[in-house]
Amino acid sequence: MRRRFIPELDRRETRRIKQRIPCEVMVNGGRHSGVVQNLSAQGLFVEIHAALALGTAAVVAFHTTAGERFVLEASVPNRRHIPHSLKLLAAGGVGLRLVAPPEAYRRWVEDASAS
């Protein structure tokens, strides 16, 4: 069965922007490389091999293509589990909810969604 996106059923509060941006995720004293897959003013989805428990606090750092650097505090409200047999084909990932994102980040997201 093929899943389709139905806009009327989307529960997200803000529109997501698809961008692939290399990032670093700092959690529990460790640093993990990842790739932001999509983002919004309130959260982002990061492709990452590390398994993060629900509720975990994290810090995500990345540079935009324009050279701006963002360091964002976040927490883990959900995650996508990839079965071990599929990990060679697709990386796991984690959805992160931003905690008090800075105004500069929100403006950047707004500008990116307008273009």
Backbone atoms as SQL, in Angstrom:
CREATE TABLE atoms (id INTEGER PRIMARY KEY, chain TEXT, resi INTEGER, resn TEXT, atom TEXT, x REAL, y REAL, z REAL);
INSERT INTO atoms VALUES
  (1, 'A', 1, 'MET', 'N', 0.841, -1.176, 0.000),
  (2, 'A', 1, 'MET', 'CA', 0.000, 0.000, 0.000),
  (3, 'A', 1, 'MET', 'C', 0.891, 1.245, 0.000),
  (4, 'A', 2, 'ARG', 'N', 0.614, 2.154, -0.872),
  (5, 'A', 2, 'ARG', 'CA', 1.389, 3.381, -0.988),
  (6, 'A', 2, 'ARG', 'C', 0.746, 4.483, -0.156),
  (7, 'A', 3, 'ARG', 'N', 1.562, 5.148, 0.683),
  (8, 'A', 3, 'ARG', 'CA', 1.043, 6.224, 1.516),
  (9, 'A', 3, 'ARG', 'C', 1.075, 7.525, 0.734),
  (10, 'A', 4, 'ARG', 'N', 0.030, 8.304, 0.879),
  (11, 'A', 4, 'ARG', 'CA', -0.041, 9.608, 0.215),
  (12, 'A', 4, 'ARG', 'C', -0.221, 10.694, 1.256),
  (13, 'A', 5, 'PHE', 'N', 0.360, 11.850, 0.957),
  (14, 'A', 5, 'PHE', 'CA', 0.197, 13.000, 1.838),
  (15, 'A', 5, 'PHE', 'C', -1.142, 13.663, 1.531),
  (16, 'A', 6, 'ILE', 'N', -1.937, 13.865, 2.550),
  (17, 'A', 6, 'ILE', 'CA', -3.235, 14.526, 2.393),
  (18, 'A', 6, 'ILE', 'C', -3.188, 15.814, 3.209),
  (19, 'A', 7, 'PRO', 'N', -3.073, 16.978, 2.539),
  (20, 'A', 7, 'PRO', 'CA', -2.910, 18.249, 3.260),
  (21, 'A', 7, 'PRO', 'C', -3.958, 18.491, 4.334),
  (22, 'A', 8, 'GLU', 'N', -5.202, 18.096, 4.105),
  (23, 'A', 8, 'GLU', 'CA', -6.271, 18.334, 5.076),
  (24, 'A', 8, 'GLU', 'C', -6.046, 17.591, 6.390),
  (25, 'A', 9, 'LEU', 'N', -5.255, 16.527, 6.361),
  (26, 'A', 9, 'LEU', 'CA', -5.015, 15.725, 7.553),
  (27, 'A', 9, 'LEU', 'C', -3.696, 16.056, 8.242),
  (28, 'A', 10, 'ASP', 'N', -2.964, 17.009, 7.709),
  (29, 'A', 10, 'ASP', 'CA', -1.685, 17.393, 8.297),
  (30, 'A', 10, 'ASP', 'C', -1.923, 18.111, 9.611),
  (31, 'A', 11, 'ARG', 'N', -1.377, 17.578, 10.703),
  (32, 'A', 11, 'ARG', 'CA', -1.578, 18.154, 12.033),
  (33, 'A', 11, 'ARG', 'C', -0.496, 19.153, 12.412),
  (34, 'A', 12, 'ARG', 'N', 0.496, 19.337, 11.573),
  (35, 'A', 12, 'ARG', 'CA', 1.577, 20.249, 11.904),
  (36, 'A', 12, 'ARG', 'C', 1.066, 21.675, 11.975),
  (37, 'A', 13, 'GLU', 'N', 1.624, 22.412, 12.936),
  (38, 'A', 13, 'GLU', 'CA', 1.187, 23.787, 13.138),
  (39, 'A', 13, 'GLU', 'C', 1.812, 24.740, 12.130),
  (40, 'A', 14, 'THR', 'N', 2.978, 24.402, 11.603),
  (41, 'A', 14, 'THR', 'CA', 3.650, 25.252, 10.629),
  (42, 'A', 14, 'THR', 'C', 4.127, 24.416, 9.453),
  (43, 'A', 15, 'ARG', 'N', 4.282, 25.059, 8.325),
  (44, 'A', 15, 'ARG', 'CA', 4.707, 24.385, 7.100),
  (45, 'A', 15, 'ARG', 'C', 6.176, 23.975, 7.193),
  (46, 'A', 16, 'ARG', 'N', 6.494, 22.794, 6.707),
  (47, 'A', 16, 'ARG', 'CA', 7.857, 22.287, 6.690),
  (48, 'A', 16, 'ARG', 'C', 8.545, 22.677, 5.387),
  (49, 'A', 17, 'ILE', 'N', 9.840, 22.943, 5.489),
  (50, 'A', 17, 'ILE', 'CA', 10.659, 23.276, 4.329),
  (51, 'A', 17, 'ILE', 'C', 11.653, 22.138, 4.145),
  (52, 'A', 18, 'LYS', 'N', 11.697, 21.563, 2.956),
  (53, 'A', 18, 'LYS', 'CA', 12.637, 20.481, 2.688),
  (54, 'A', 18, 'LYS', 'C', 13.986, 21.086, 2.322),
  (55, 'A', 19, 'GLN', 'N', 14.974, 20.785, 3.137),
  (56, 'A', 19, 'GLN', 'CA', 16.354, 21.195, 2.880),
  (57, 'A', 19, 'GLN', 'C', 17.255, 20.134, 3.478),
  (58, 'A', 20, 'ARG', 'N', 18.358, 19.864, 2.802),
  (59, 'A', 20, 'ARG', 'CA', 19.353, 18.938, 3.338),
  (60, 'A', 20, 'ARG', 'C', 20.534, 19.782, 3.810),
  (61, 'A', 21, 'ILE', 'N', 20.719, 19.836, 5.141),
  (62, 'A', 21, 'ILE', 'CA', 21.757, 20.672, 5.728),
  (63, 'A', 21, 'ILE', 'C', 22.561, 19.814, 6.713),
  (64, 'A', 22, 'PRO', 'N', 23.868, 19.656, 6.489),
  (65, 'A', 22, 'PRO', 'CA', 24.683, 18.930, 7.463),
  (66, 'A', 22, 'PRO', 'C', 24.605, 19.623, 8.826),
  (67, 'A', 23, 'CYS', 'N', 24.577, 18.830, 9.884),
  (68, 'A', 23, 'CYS', 'CA', 24.459, 19.407, 11.227),
  (69, 'A', 23, 'CYS', 'C', 25.200, 18.544, 12.241),
  (70, 'A', 24, 'GLU', 'N', 25.318, 19.091, 13.423),
  (71, 'A', 24, 'GLU', 'CA', 25.847, 18.370, 14.582),
  (72, 'A', 24, 'GLU', 'C', 24.749, 18.364, 15.639),
  (73, 'A', 25, 'VAL', 'N', 24.553, 17.217, 16.269),
  (74, 'A', 25, 'VAL', 'CA', 23.578, 17.096, 17.347),
  (75, 'A', 25, 'VAL', 'C', 24.342, 16.728, 18.612),
  (76, 'A', 26, 'MET', 'N', 24.235, 17.591, 19.620),
  (77, 'A', 26, 'MET', 'CA', 24.890, 17.341, 20.893),
  (78, 'A', 26, 'MET', 'C', 23.827, 16.867, 21.886),
  (79, 'A', 27, 'VAL', 'N', 24.099, 15.699, 22.478),
  (80, 'A', 27, 'VAL', 'CA', 23.146, 15.123, 23.414),
  (81, 'A', 27, 'VAL', 'C', 23.896, 14.261, 24.424),
  (82, 'A', 28, 'ASN', 'N', 23.538, 14.420, 25.700),
  (83, 'A', 28, 'ASN', 'CA', 24.139, 13.627, 26.783),
  (84, 'A', 28, 'ASN', 'C', 25.666, 13.638, 26.746),
  (85, 'A', 29, 'GLY', 'N', 26.260, 14.782, 26.446),
  (86, 'A', 29, 'GLY', 'CA', 27.712, 14.904, 26.425),
  (87, 'A', 29, 'GLY', 'C', 28.375, 14.382, 25.171),
  (88, 'A', 30, 'GLY', 'N', 27.605, 13.831, 24.237),
  (89, 'A', 30, 'GLY', 'CA', 28.165, 13.317, 22.993),
  (90, 'A', 30, 'GLY', 'C', 27.814, 14.202, 21.810),
  (91, 'A', 31, 'ARG', 'N', 28.544, 14.052, 20.720),
  (92, 'A', 31, 'ARG', 'CA', 28.320, 14.828, 19.501),
  (93, 'A', 31, 'ARG', 'C', 28.120, 13.849, 18.345),
  (94, 'A', 32, 'HIS', 'N', 27.033, 14.040, 17.593),
  (95, 'A', 32, 'HIS', 'CA', 26.694, 13.150, 16.491),
  (96, 'A', 32, 'HIS', 'C', 26.490, 13.960, 15.216),
  (97, 'A', 33, 'SER', 'N', 27.052, 13.484, 14.119),
  (98, 'A', 33, 'SER', 'CA', 26.821, 14.126, 12.826),
  (99, 'A', 33, 'SER', 'C', 25.483, 13.681, 12.283),
  (100, 'A', 34, 'GLY', 'N', 24.792, 14.590, 11.613),
  (101, 'A', 34, 'GLY', 'CA', 23.504, 14.282, 11.014),
  (102, 'A', 34, 'GLY', 'C', 23.227, 15.191, 9.851),
  (103, 'A', 35, 'VAL', 'N', 22.043, 15.047, 9.285),
  (104, 'A', 35, 'VAL', 'CA', 21.607, 15.891, 8.175),
  (105, 'A', 35, 'VAL', 'C', 20.165, 16.316, 8.445),
  (106, 'A', 36, 'VAL', 'N', 19.946, 17.623, 8.499),
  (107, 'A', 36, 'VAL', 'CA', 18.578, 18.131, 8.613),
  (108, 'A', 36, 'VAL', 'C', 17.874, 17.786, 7.307),
  (109, 'A', 37, 'GLN', 'N', 16.723, 17.130, 7.388),
  (110, 'A', 37, 'GLN', 'CA', 15.955, 16.753, 6.199),
  (111, 'A', 37, 'GLN', 'C', 14.863, 17.768, 5.888),
  (112, 'A', 38, 'ASN', 'N', 14.232, 18.284, 6.942),
  (113, 'A', 38, 'ASN', 'CA', 13.219, 19.320, 6.770),
  (114, 'A', 38, 'ASN', 'C', 13.127, 20.100, 8.068),
  (115, 'A', 39, 'LEU', 'N', 12.585, 21.305, 7.956),
  (116, 'A', 39, 'LEU', 'CA', 12.546, 22.164, 9.127),
  (117, 'A', 39, 'LEU', 'C', 11.361, 23.107, 9.067),
  (118, 'A', 40, 'SER', 'N', 11.031, 23.654, 10.214),
  (119, 'A', 40, 'SER', 'CA', 9.989, 24.663, 10.339),
  (120, 'A', 40, 'SER', 'C', 10.412, 25.609, 11.446),
  (121, 'A', 41, 'ALA', 'N', 9.598, 26.598, 11.724),
  (122, 'A', 41, 'ALA', 'CA', 9.911, 27.550, 12.787),
  (123, 'A', 41, 'ALA', 'C', 9.894, 26.877, 14.155),
  (124, 'A', 42, 'GLN', 'N', 9.219, 25.732, 14.272),
  (125, 'A', 42, 'GLN', 'CA', 9.068, 25.083, 15.570),
  (126, 'A', 42, 'GLN', 'C', 9.839, 23.779, 15.727),
  (127, 'A', 43, 'GLY', 'N', 10.372, 23.239, 14.639),
  (128, 'A', 43, 'GLY', 'CA', 11.058, 21.971, 14.757),
  (129, 'A', 43, 'GLY', 'C', 11.786, 21.577, 13.497),
  (130, 'A', 44, 'LEU', 'N', 12.452, 20.431, 13.573),
  (131, 'A', 44, 'LEU', 'CA', 13.144, 19.913, 12.402),
  (132, 'A', 44, 'LEU', 'C', 13.266, 18.401, 12.509),
  (133, 'A', 45, 'PHE', 'N', 13.519, 17.784, 11.364),
  (134, 'A', 45, 'PHE', 'CA', 13.744, 16.345, 11.336),
  (135, 'A', 45, 'PHE', 'C', 15.181, 16.122, 10.918),
  (136, 'A', 46, 'VAL', 'N', 15.926, 15.374, 11.736),
  (137, 'A', 46, 'VAL', 'CA', 17.342, 15.136, 11.479),
  (138, 'A', 46, 'VAL', 'C', 17.566, 13.656, 11.217),
  (139, 'A', 47, 'GLU', 'N', 18.209, 13.357, 10.091),
  (140, 'A', 47, 'GLU', 'CA', 18.646, 11.995, 9.793),
  (141, 'A', 47, 'GLU', 'C', 19.915, 11.775, 10.608),
  (142, 'A', 48, 'ILE', 'N', 19.858, 10.792, 11.493),
  (143, 'A', 48, 'ILE', 'CA', 20.976, 10.553, 12.406),
  (144, 'A', 48, 'ILE', 'C', 20.992, 9.077, 12.777),
  (145, 'A', 49, 'HIS', 'N', 22.177, 8.537, 12.958),
  (146, 'A', 49, 'HIS', 'CA', 22.284, 7.121, 13.297),
  (147, 'A', 49, 'HIS', 'C', 22.107, 6.858, 14.779),
  (148, 'A', 50, 'ALA', 'N', 22.327, 7.862, 15.618),
  (149, 'A', 50, 'ALA', 'CA', 22.188, 7.682, 17.062),
  (150, 'A', 50, 'ALA', 'C', 20.711, 7.536, 17.427),
  (151, 'A', 51, 'ALA', 'N', 20.435, 6.656, 18.361),
  (152, 'A', 51, 'ALA', 'CA', 19.068, 6.480, 18.856),
  (153, 'A', 51, 'ALA', 'C', 18.873, 7.402, 20.056),
  (154, 'A', 52, 'LEU', 'N', 17.921, 8.309, 19.966),
  (155, 'A', 52, 'LEU', 'CA', 17.648, 9.247, 21.046),
  (156, 'A', 52, 'LEU', 'C', 16.303, 8.915, 21.670),
  (157, 'A', 53, 'ALA', 'N', 16.275, 8.831, 22.974),
  (158, 'A', 53, 'ALA', 'CA', 15.041, 8.496, 23.682),
  (159, 'A', 53, 'ALA', 'C', 14.077, 9.674, 23.661),
  (160, 'A', 54, 'LEU', 'N', 12.802, 9.355, 23.712),
  (161, 'A', 54, 'LEU', 'CA', 11.789, 10.403, 23.777),
  (162, 'A', 54, 'LEU', 'C', 12.030, 11.270, 24.999),
  (163, 'A', 55, 'GLY', 'N', 11.876, 12.579, 24.839),
  (164, 'A', 55, 'GLY', 'CA', 12.064, 13.516, 25.935),
  (165, 'A', 55, 'GLY', 'C', 13.496, 13.985, 26.126),
  (166, 'A', 56, 'THR', 'N', 14.439, 13.424, 25.391),
  (167, 'A', 56, 'THR', 'CA', 15.841, 13.803, 25.523),
  (168, 'A', 56, 'THR', 'C', 16.062, 15.240, 25.071),
  (169, 'A', 57, 'ALA', 'N', 16.850, 15.984, 25.846),
  (170, 'A', 57, 'ALA', 'CA', 17.233, 17.345, 25.448),
  (171, 'A', 57, 'ALA', 'C', 18.420, 17.248, 24.491),
  (172, 'A', 58, 'ALA', 'N', 18.436, 18.123, 23.470),
  (173, 'A', 58, 'ALA', 'CA', 19.506, 18.118, 22.478),
  (174, 'A', 58, 'ALA', 'C', 19.807, 19.545, 22.049),
  (175, 'A', 59, 'VAL', 'N', 20.983, 19.729, 21.479),
  (176, 'A', 59, 'VAL', 'CA', 21.358, 20.995, 20.860),
  (177, 'A', 59, 'VAL', 'C', 21.767, 20.669, 19.431),
  (178, 'A', 60, 'VAL', 'N', 21.203, 21.397, 18.467),
  (179, 'A', 60, 'VAL', 'CA', 21.497, 21.186, 17.050),
  (180, 'A', 60, 'VAL', 'C', 22.218, 22.418, 16.528),
  (181, 'A', 61, 'ALA', 'N', 23.328, 22.205, 15.826),
  (182, 'A', 61, 'ALA', 'CA', 24.086, 23.308, 15.262),
  (183, 'A', 61, 'ALA', 'C', 24.282, 23.071, 13.773),
  (184, 'A', 62, 'PHE', 'N', 24.071, 24.121, 12.967),
  (185, 'A', 62, 'PHE', 'CA', 24.295, 24.016, 11.527),
  (186, 'A', 62, 'PHE', 'C', 24.532, 25.399, 10.935),
  (187, 'A', 63, 'HIS', 'N', 25.103, 25.400, 9.719),
  (188, 'A', 63, 'HIS', 'CA', 25.302, 26.621, 8.948),
  (189, 'A', 63, 'HIS', 'C', 24.354, 26.591, 7.753),
  (190, 'A', 64, 'THR', 'N', 23.744, 27.720, 7.450),
  (191, 'A', 64, 'THR', 'CA', 22.900, 27.810, 6.263),
  (192, 'A', 64, 'THR', 'C', 23.800, 27.996, 5.037),
  (193, 'A', 65, 'THR', 'N', 23.235, 27.877, 3.852),
  (194, 'A', 65, 'THR', 'CA', 24.016, 28.095, 2.638),
  (195, 'A', 65, 'THR', 'C', 24.483, 29.543, 2.534),
  (196, 'A', 66, 'ALA', 'N', 23.806, 30.460, 3.228),
  (197, 'A', 66, 'ALA', 'CA', 24.206, 31.869, 3.241),
  (198, 'A', 66, 'ALA', 'C', 25.283, 32.137, 4.295),
  (199, 'A', 67, 'GLY', 'N', 25.675, 31.114, 5.058),
  (200, 'A', 67, 'GLY', 'CA', 26.735, 31.262, 6.035),
  (201, 'A', 67, 'GLY', 'C', 26.277, 31.590, 7.447),
  (202, 'A', 68, 'GLU', 'N', 24.979, 31.709, 7.673),
  (203, 'A', 68, 'GLU', 'CA', 24.491, 31.952, 9.029),
  (204, 'A', 68, 'GLU', 'C', 24.658, 30.674, 9.856),
  (205, 'A', 69, 'ARG', 'N', 25.004, 30.833, 11.119),
  (206, 'A', 69, 'ARG', 'CA', 25.145, 29.681, 12.013),
  (207, 'A', 69, 'ARG', 'C', 24.034, 29.738, 13.054),
  (208, 'A', 70, 'PHE', 'N', 23.376, 28.612, 13.224),
  (209, 'A', 70, 'PHE', 'CA', 22.334, 28.501, 14.238),
  (210, 'A', 70, 'PHE', 'C', 22.702, 27.391, 15.213),
  (211, 'A', 71, 'VAL', 'N', 22.526, 27.674, 16.492),
  (212, 'A', 71, 'VAL', 'CA', 22.678, 26.680, 17.557),
  (213, 'A', 71, 'VAL', 'C', 21.346, 26.693, 18.291),
  (214, 'A', 72, 'LEU', 'N', 20.603, 25.604, 18.167),
  (215, 'A', 72, 'LEU', 'CA', 19.222, 25.559, 18.630),
  (216, 'A', 72, 'LEU', 'C', 19.025, 24.499, 19.710),
  (217, 'A', 73, 'GLU', 'N', 18.355, 24.881, 20.779),
  (218, 'A', 73, 'GLU', 'CA', 17.982, 23.931, 21.818),
  (219, 'A', 73, 'GLU', 'C', 16.711, 23.219, 21.388),
  (220, 'A', 74, 'ALA', 'N', 16.645, 21.924, 21.659),
  (221, 'A', 74, 'ALA', 'CA', 15.496, 21.137, 21.216),
  (222, 'A', 74, 'ALA', 'C', 15.244, 19.985, 22.180),
  (223, 'A', 75, 'SER', 'N', 14.117, 19.330, 21.982),
  (224, 'A', 75, 'SER', 'CA', 13.810, 18.098, 22.715),
  (225, 'A', 75, 'SER', 'C', 13.235, 17.097, 21.718),
  (226, 'A', 76, 'VAL', 'N', 13.222, 15.840, 22.105),
  (227, 'A', 76, 'VAL', 'CA', 12.790, 14.759, 21.222),
  (228, 'A', 76, 'VAL', 'C', 11.344, 14.380, 21.528),
  (229, 'A', 77, 'PRO', 'N', 10.377, 14.856, 20.707),
  (230, 'A', 77, 'PRO', 'CA', 8.994, 14.462, 20.931),
  (231, 'A', 77, 'PRO', 'C', 8.615, 13.181, 20.184),
  (232, 'A', 78, 'ASN', 'N', 9.414, 12.788, 19.164),
  (233, 'A', 78, 'ASN', 'CA', 9.142, 11.560, 18.408),
  (234, 'A', 78, 'ASN', 'C', 10.399, 11.146, 17.662),
  (235, 'A', 79, 'ARG', 'N', 10.378, 9.929, 17.135),
  (236, 'A', 79, 'ARG', 'CA', 11.495, 9.465, 16.317),
  (237, 'A', 79, 'ARG', 'C', 11.001, 8.390, 15.371),
  (238, 'A', 80, 'ARG', 'N', 11.716, 8.187, 14.284),
  (239, 'A', 80, 'ARG', 'CA', 11.370, 7.165, 13.300),
  (240, 'A', 80, 'ARG', 'C', 12.335, 5.998, 13.468),
  (241, 'A', 81, 'HIS', 'N', 11.806, 4.846, 13.743),
  (242, 'A', 81, 'HIS', 'CA', 12.627, 3.651, 13.898),
  (243, 'A', 81, 'HIS', 'C', 12.746, 2.946, 12.555),
  (244, 'A', 82, 'ILE', 'N', 13.963, 2.636, 12.178),
  (245, 'A', 82, 'ILE', 'CA', 14.219, 1.879, 10.952),
  (246, 'A', 82, 'ILE', 'C', 14.643, 0.471, 11.367),
  (247, 'A', 83, 'PRO', 'N', 13.943, -0.565, 10.892),
  (248, 'A', 83, 'PRO', 'CA', 14.340, -1.934, 11.239),
  (249, 'A', 83, 'PRO', 'C', 15.797, -2.198, 10.844),
  (250, 'A', 84, 'HIS', 'N', 16.466, -2.997, 11.638),
  (251, 'A', 84, 'HIS', 'CA', 17.881, -3.284, 11.418),
  (252, 'A', 84, 'HIS', 'C', 18.151, -3.752, 9.984),
  (253, 'A', 85, 'SER', 'N', 17.266, -4.529, 9.425),
  (254, 'A', 85, 'SER', 'CA', 17.477, -5.066, 8.075),
  (255, 'A', 85, 'SER', 'C', 17.439, -3.981, 6.998),
  (256, 'A', 86, 'LEU', 'N', 16.870, -2.817, 7.309),
  (257, 'A', 86, 'LEU', 'CA', 16.785, -1.730, 6.322),
  (258, 'A', 86, 'LEU', 'C', 17.800, -0.617, 6.554),
  (259, 'A', 87, 'LYS', 'N', 18.605, -0.708, 7.597),
  (260, 'A', 87, 'LYS', 'CA', 19.515, 0.385, 7.931),
  (261, 'A', 87, 'LYS', 'C', 20.563, 0.649, 6.867),
  (262, 'A', 88, 'LEU', 'N', 20.862, -0.333, 6.034),
  (263, 'A', 88, 'LEU', 'CA', 21.799, -0.088, 4.940),
  (264, 'A', 88, 'LEU', 'C', 21.152, 0.751, 3.843),
  (265, 'A', 89, 'LEU', 'N', 19.828, 0.728, 3.766),
  (266, 'A', 89, 'LEU', 'CA', 19.110, 1.467, 2.725),
  (267, 'A', 89, 'LEU', 'C', 18.654, 2.843, 3.187),
  (268, 'A', 90, 'ALA', 'N', 18.330, 2.982, 4.457),
  (269, 'A', 90, 'ALA', 'CA', 17.810, 4.253, 4.971),
  (270, 'A', 90, 'ALA', 'C', 18.285, 4.474, 6.398),
  (271, 'A', 91, 'ALA', 'N', 18.730, 5.672, 6.653),
  (272, 'A', 91, 'ALA', 'CA', 19.154, 6.009, 8.013),
  (273, 'A', 91, 'ALA', 'C', 17.924, 6.292, 8.864),
  (274, 'A', 92, 'GLY', 'N', 18.072, 6.109, 10.151),
  (275, 'A', 92, 'GLY', 'CA', 17.005, 6.483, 11.065),
  (276, 'A', 92, 'GLY', 'C', 16.993, 7.995, 11.220),
  (277, 'A', 93, 'GLY', 'N', 16.084, 8.459, 11.978),
  (278, 'A', 93, 'GLY', 'CA', 16.021, 9.898, 12.167),
  (279, 'A', 93, 'GLY', 'C', 15.243, 10.244, 13.412),
  (280, 'A', 94, 'VAL', 'N', 15.273, 11.518, 13.735),
  (281, 'A', 94, 'VAL', 'CA', 14.591, 11.989, 14.920),
  (282, 'A', 94, 'VAL', 'C', 13.946, 13.341, 14.643),
  (283, 'A', 95, 'GLY', 'N', 12.713, 13.468, 15.073),
  (284, 'A', 95, 'GLY', 'CA', 12.039, 14.750, 15.023),
  (285, 'A', 95, 'GLY', 'C', 12.399, 15.523, 16.274),
  (286, 'A', 96, 'LEU', 'N', 12.739, 16.779, 16.115),
  (287, 'A', 96, 'LEU', 'CA', 13.121, 17.608, 17.256),
  (288, 'A', 96, 'LEU', 'C', 12.202, 18.819, 17.335),
  (289, 'A', 97, 'ARG', 'N', 11.674, 19.059, 18.514),
  (290, 'A', 97, 'ARG', 'CA', 10.865, 20.255, 18.761),
  (291, 'A', 97, 'ARG', 'C', 11.780, 21.302, 19.362),
  (292, 'A', 98, 'LEU', 'N', 11.828, 22.486, 18.743),
  (293, 'A', 98, 'LEU', 'CA', 12.713, 23.545, 19.212),
  (294, 'A', 98, 'LEU', 'C', 12.179, 24.188, 20.487),
  (295, 'A', 99, 'VAL', 'N', 13.100, 24.517, 21.371),
  (296, 'A', 99, 'VAL', 'CA', 12.771, 25.179, 22.629),
  (297, 'A', 99, 'VAL', 'C', 13.165, 26.650, 22.482),
  (298, 'A', 100, 'ALA', 'N', 12.179, 27.534, 22.437),
  (299, 'A', 100, 'ALA', 'CA', 12.414, 28.979, 22.318),
  (300, 'A', 100, 'ALA', 'C', 13.400, 29.319, 21.207),
  (301, 'A', 101, 'PRO', 'N', 13.054, 28.990, 19.935),
  (302, 'A', 101, 'PRO', 'CA', 13.977, 29.298, 18.838),
  (303, 'A', 101, 'PRO', 'C', 14.209, 30.805, 18.741),
  (304, 'A', 102, 'PRO', 'N', 15.440, 31.220, 18.434),
  (305, 'A', 102, 'PRO', 'CA', 15.735, 32.647, 18.355),
  (306, 'A', 102, 'PRO', 'C', 15.007, 33.316, 17.187),
  (307, 'A', 103, 'GLU', 'N', 14.764, 34.589, 17.332),
  (308, 'A', 103, 'GLU', 'CA', 14.063, 35.349, 16.296),
  (309, 'A', 103, 'GLU', 'C', 14.789, 35.273, 14.954),
  (310, 'A', 104, 'ALA', 'N', 16.124, 35.298, 14.968),
  (311, 'A', 104, 'ALA', 'CA', 16.891, 35.228, 13.717),
  (312, 'A', 104, 'ALA', 'C', 16.598, 33.930, 12.973),
  (313, 'A', 105, 'TYR', 'N', 16.462, 32.823, 13.696),
  (314, 'A', 105, 'TYR', 'CA', 16.123, 31.537, 13.065),
  (315, 'A', 105, 'TYR', 'C', 14.713, 31.585, 12.472),
  (316, 'A', 106, 'ARG', 'N', 13.761, 32.097, 13.222),
  (317, 'A', 106, 'ARG', 'CA', 12.378, 32.166, 12.729),
  (318, 'A', 106, 'ARG', 'C', 12.294, 33.035, 11.476),
  (319, 'A', 107, 'ARG', 'N', 13.034, 34.139, 11.444),
  (320, 'A', 107, 'ARG', 'CA', 13.052, 34.991, 10.234),
  (321, 'A', 107, 'ARG', 'C', 13.658, 34.245, 9.060),
  (322, 'A', 108, 'TRP', 'N', 14.755, 33.507, 9.310),
  (323, 'A', 108, 'TRP', 'CA', 15.393, 32.755, 8.245),
  (324, 'A', 108, 'TRP', 'C', 14.446, 31.712, 7.662),
  (325, 'A', 109, 'VAL', 'N', 13.720, 31.006, 8.519),
  (326, 'A', 109, 'VAL', 'CA', 12.748, 30.013, 8.062),
  (327, 'A', 109, 'VAL', 'C', 11.640, 30.694, 7.251),
  (328, 'A', 110, 'GLU', 'N', 11.156, 31.811, 7.739),
  (329, 'A', 110, 'GLU', 'CA', 10.114, 32.540, 7.021),
  (330, 'A', 110, 'GLU', 'C', 10.595, 32.982, 5.636),
  (331, 'A', 111, 'ASP', 'N', 11.812, 33.479, 5.562),
  (332, 'A', 111, 'ASP', 'CA', 12.380, 33.890, 4.268),
  (333, 'A', 111, 'ASP', 'C', 12.565, 32.698, 3.350),
  (334, 'A', 112, 'ALA', 'N', 13.022, 31.576, 3.905),
  (335, 'A', 112, 'ALA', 'CA', 13.247, 30.365, 3.104),
  (336, 'A', 112, 'ALA', 'C', 11.935, 29.804, 2.568),
  (337, 'A', 113, 'SER', 'N', 10.871, 29.901, 3.355),
  (338, 'A', 113, 'SER', 'CA', 9.579, 29.374, 2.893),
  (339, 'A', 113, 'SER', 'C', 8.940, 30.287, 1.839),
  (340, 'A', 114, 'ALA', 'N', 9.312, 31.562, 1.836),
  (341, 'A', 114, 'ALA', 'CA', 8.767, 32.500, 0.847),
  (342, 'A', 114, 'ALA', 'C', 9.427, 32.347, -0.509),
  (343, 'A', 115, 'SER', 'N', 10.643, 31.800, -0.516),
  (344, 'A', 115, 'SER', 'CA', 11.364, 31.674, -1.809),
  (345, 'A', 115, 'SER', 'C', 11.178, 30.334, -2.445);
